[in-house]
Every structure is written in structure tokens, then in C-alpha cells.
Amino acid sequence: MAEKRNIFLVGPMGAGKSTIGRQLARQLHLEFFDSDTEIERRTGADIAWVFELEGEEGFRAREEKVIEELTENTGIVLATGGGSILSKESRNRLSARGIVVYLQTPIEKQLARTQRDKRRPLIAEAEDPRAVLEELAAIRNPLYEEIADVVVRTDEQNAKFVVDKIIEQVGL
């Protein structure tokens, strides 16, 4: 791999962006970043607390800034937050500055992977997490598809299989 390219992972919560991103970065000898982890590092607080204190709007502003800065790097794999694509500016930056891989995951898998995770403020307190995930999917899935260079399903696959599939489809 002569040139260092960026790979940006987008998709819903529970798609495996962080797990797959870490393995992908390791395999390609690139640096790995997770936008949520970066926000937590910068604020010194977890995402749920930032949401609680600043609301979704405040969190999204922080997320947009982090994505703006991280996408200026070269030779990185970036796992983005599920809602990061709500920002047109973030979508434009992701599209322009790297290869966007949409990790597509069915609602059932999202539910199974997120049901005990209290760090996901949009569903942590929801009475009907499935309804919330369906609503988010209706809004966000077209945006993921809009900017995706590659779409990889993560439903029945282990992380290594998905990483290999991304490398194959991206042509690295």
C-alpha cells in the first residue's frame, strides 16, 4: 500500500464499527480512531453524560468538530458514531477525505448487541428500543447509503470475515 488512505466506518449503533475498525487498522498498519472515544477523551466524560448535560445538539456539535479534525489525518481508520452522518458537513468531509464503508446491520443484531449497553443514550432509557432503532434506521440508512463507497453486511459474520471483506472490496 504505497499511499496512505483513510477508511471511515459508518453505520448504526451495534454494527461493530469499533471492533472491526481496530482489527482493520491493525491489519492495514494504519492508526485507529473512534469518534466517540475521542469525544470522551477530550471532555473527560462519557457520551451519556455529555448527552445528558448538553443534549443531542451539543453532542452532535462536538462530534462534528472531532470528525472535521480526525478526517484531516492520512492513514487512519475512523469508526464514527451512528448519528455522525446527520451532519451534512460531516458527510461531506467523510466522502471527500477517505473511503467510506457502511457496515449494514439488521435491527435484530443491533438489539442483541446493544441491549445491555448503558452507554448508548438514545436507547438506554427507551421503553421500546426496537421502535427507536427502527426510527433511527428510517432516517439514517439513506444517509449511510448516500456516502458509502462500499457496503458490507455484518449480521452473521465475525469481525475477521468483515475485515477481509472490506479489504477485498476496497482493493487494498
For each residue, the residues with C-beta under 8 A, 3 or more apart:
1: 4 5 28 29 172
2:
3:
4: 1 30 74 75
5: 1 74 75 98 99 172
6: 71 73 74 75 76 77 78 97 98 99
7: 24 28 30 76 77 78 98 99 101 166 170
8: 71 77 78 80 94 97 98 99 100 101
9: 17 20 21 24 77 78 79 80 101 103
10: 17 80 84 85 94 100 101 102 103 144 147 148
11: 15 17 82 102 103 104 105 144 154
12: 15 82 105 110 133 136 137 140 141 144
13: 81 82 110 114 120 122 123 133
14: 105 109 110 111 112 113 114
15: 11 12 82 103 104 105 109 110 154
16: 19 20 103 105 113 154 159 162
17: 9 10 11 20 21 34 79 80 103
18: 21 22 34 36 37 79
19: 16 22 23 159
20: 9 16 17 23 24 79 103 154 159 162 163 166
21: 9 17 18 24 25 32 34 77 78 79
22: 18 19 25 26 32 77 79
23: 19 20 26 27 159 160 163
24: 7 9 20 21 27 28 30 32 77 163 166 167
25: 21 22 28 29 30 31 32 76 77
26: 22 23 29 32
27: 23 24 163 167
28: 1 7 24 25 77 167 172
29: 1 25 26
30: 4 7 24 25 75 76 77
31: 25 73 75 76 77
32: 21 22 24 25 26 76 77 78 79
33: 37 38 70 73 76 77 78 79
34: 17 18 21 37 38 78 79
35: 38 39 63 66 67 70 78 79 80 81 84
36: 18 39 40 47 79 81
37: 18 33 34 40 41
38: 33 34 35 41 42 66 70
39: 35 36 42 43 47 50 59 62 63 66
40: 36 37 43 44 45 46 47 50
41: 37 38 44
42: 38 39 62 66
43: 39 40 50 62
44: 40 41
45: 40 49 50 53
46: 40 49 50 119
47: 36 39 40 50 51 59 81 119 120 121
48: 51 52 118 119 120 121 124
49: 45 46 52 53
50: 39 40 43 45 46 47 53 54 58 59 62
51: 47 48 54 55 56 59 121
52: 48 49 121
53: 45 49 50 58
54: 50 51 57 58 59 62
55: 51 58 59
56: 51 59 60 83 121 122
57: 54 60 61
58: 50 53 54 55 61 62
59: 39 47 50 51 54 55 56 62 63
60: 56 57 63 64 83 86 87
61: 57 58 64 65
62: 39 42 43 50 54 58 59 65 66
63: 35 39 59 60 66 67 81 83 84 87 90
64: 60 61 67 68 84 87 89 90
65: 61 62 68 69
66: 35 38 39 42 62 63 69 70
67: 35 63 64 70 71 78 80 84 87 90 93 94
68: 64 65 71 72 89 90 93
69: 65 66 72
70: 33 35 38 66 67 73 76 78
71: 6 8 67 68 78 93 94 97 98
72: 68 69 97
73: 6 31 33 70 76
74: 4 5 6
75: 4 5 6 30 31
76: 6 7 25 30 31 32 33 70 73 98
77: 6 7 8 9 21 22 24 25 28 30 31 32 33
78: 6 7 8 9 21 32 33 34 35 67 70 71 98
79: 9 17 18 20 21 22 32 33 34 35 36
80: 8 9 10 17 35 67 84 85 90 94
81: 13 35 36 47 63 84
82: 11 12 13 15 136 140
83: 56 60 63 86 122 136 140
84: 10 35 63 64 67 80 81 87 90 94
85: 10 80 90 91 94 140 143 144 147
86: 60 83 90 139 140 143
87: 60 63 64 67 84 90 91
88: 91 92
89: 64 68 92 93
90: 63 64 67 68 80 84 85 86 87 93 94
91: 85 87 88 94 95 143 146 147
92: 88 89 95 96
93: 67 68 71 89 90 96 97
94: 8 10 67 71 80 84 85 90 91 97 98 100 147
95: 91 92 100 147
96: 92 93
97: 6 8 71 72 93 94
98: 5 6 7 8 71 76 78 94
99: 5 6 7 8 149 150 170
100: 8 10 94 95 147 148 149 150
101: 7 8 9 10 148 149 150 151 152 166 169 170
102: 10 11 144 145 147 148 150 151 152
103: 9 10 11 15 16 17 20 152 154 162
104: 11 15 144 151 152 153 154 155
105: 11 12 14 15 16 109 110 153 154 155
106: 109 110 155
107: 110 111 130 133 134 137
108: 111 112
109: 14 15 105 106 112 113 154 155
110: 12 13 14 15 105 106 107 113 114 133
111: 14 107 108 114 115 129 130 133
112: 14 108 109 115
113: 14 16 109 110 117
114: 13 14 110 111 117 120 123 129
115: 111 112 129
116:
117: 113 114 120 124
118: 48 124
119: 46 47 48 124
120: 13 47 48 114 117 123 124
121: 47 48 51 52 56 124 125
122: 13 56 83 126 132 136
123: 13 114 120 126 129 132 133
124: 48 117 118 119 120 121
125: 121
126: 122 123 129 131 132
127:
128: 131 132
129: 111 114 115 123 126 132 133
130: 107 111 133 134
131: 126 128 134 135
132: 122 123 126 128 129 135 136
133: 12 13 107 110 111 123 129 130 136 137
134: 107 130 131 137 138
135: 131 132 138 139
136: 12 82 83 122 132 133 139 140
137: 12 107 133 134 140 141
138: 134 135 141
139: 86 135 136 142 143
140: 12 82 83 85 86 136 137 143 144
141: 12 137 138 144 145
142: 139 145 146
143: 85 86 91 139 140 146 147
144: 10 11 12 85 102 104 140 141 147 148
145: 102 141 142 148 151
146: 91 142 143
147: 10 85 91 94 95 100 102 143 144
148: 10 100 101 102 144 145 151
149: 99 100 101 170
150: 99 100 101 102 166 169 170
151: 101 102 104 145 148
152: 101 102 103 104 162 165 166 169
153: 104 105 156 157
154: 11 15 16 20 103 104 105 109 157 162
155: 104 105 106 109
156: 153
157: 153 154 161 162 165
158: 161 162
159: 16 19 20 23 162 163
160: 23 163 164
161: 157 158 164 165
162: 16 20 103 152 154 157 158 159 165 166
163: 20 23 24 27 159 160 166 167
164: 160 161 167 168
165: 152 157 161 162 168 169
166: 7 20 24 101 150 152 162 163 169 170
167: 24 27 28 163 164 170 172
168: 164 165 171
169: 101 150 152 165 166
170: 7 99 101 149 150 166 167
171: 168
172: 1 5 28 167
